[in-house]
Amino acid sequence: MAAQHNQLPPKPWEGLPPELPFVRAKDLPLKTGLSSSQIYELIDEGEFPPLVKIAPRASGVPSNWLQVWLEFRVETSAPRRRRIA
């Protein structure tokens, strides 16, 4: 029997040149609905676009990388079923 390899999820932002404006790290929770800790965990797992250092005390994600990540999440999310009361 052939060994199964865990396939890493696609990184839809890979290969895209970064475009301005950058979304600052502190603004990502508002843009995504995720907490900062969830975002950093996803970054560590390679499932969220990496932060880019834009100044000594500022990091952000290129807006086009964030947009394709959001679109990918919408496209790959399972439709929710309505709960019948």
N, C-alpha and C positions, 0 to 999 in steps of 0.2 A: 504494500500500500504506500502510495506517495506521501511524503511528509507535507503537511499543510503549513504554509507560512502565513503569519499574520500580516495582512496588508495594511500599511499605514494609510490613514485617510488622506485624500488629496489636499494639497495646499493651493487653493485657487489663486492666491496672490503671487505665487512663484512665477518668475519670468516677466512680471509686470514692472516696468520702471516706476519708481516712486514719483508721485505727482503732488504738487502743492494744492491746497494747504494740508498741513499735518494736523491731526487731531491729537491734542495733548493727552498724555496718560491720565491726568486728573479728570479729563472730560469723557473718557471712555465709558465709565459706568452709566452716565446719562445717555450716551449714544447707543449703548448695547443692552441696557437693562441688567447687566451683570455686575456683581460686586468687584471691587479691585482685586480681592484675593482670588476670585474665580478667574478673572482675566489673567493674572500672573500664573495661575496654575495651568490654564490653557496654553499660555506662551511656553511654559516649561515643557509641556507635552507636545509642542509643535503643532497645536491645533488652533492657534490664533496668530495673526501676523506679528512679527517681532517688533519691539520698540526700537526706534532709531534715535540716537542721541542728537538733539538739535541745538543744544547749548549746554554749558557746564552743569546747569541744574534743571534741565528740561529734556524730556523725551516725548516722543509721539509716534503715531502710526500714520503713514501717508494715507490721505483720504480715499484714494482709489483702492488701496489694499483693504481698508476697512469695508468699503462698499461691496467689493466682490466677496468678502468673507460673509457679510450679512446676507447677500443674495444667495450664496451657497447654502447657508444655514436654512433659509426659507425653502429652497428647492429640495433639500434633503430631509426636512423634518416630516415626521409622520403626521397626517391630518388628525386633529383631535376629534374624538367622538363627543357628542353632546350628551350630557348626563340627563336622564329623564327623571324628573322629580316624582 
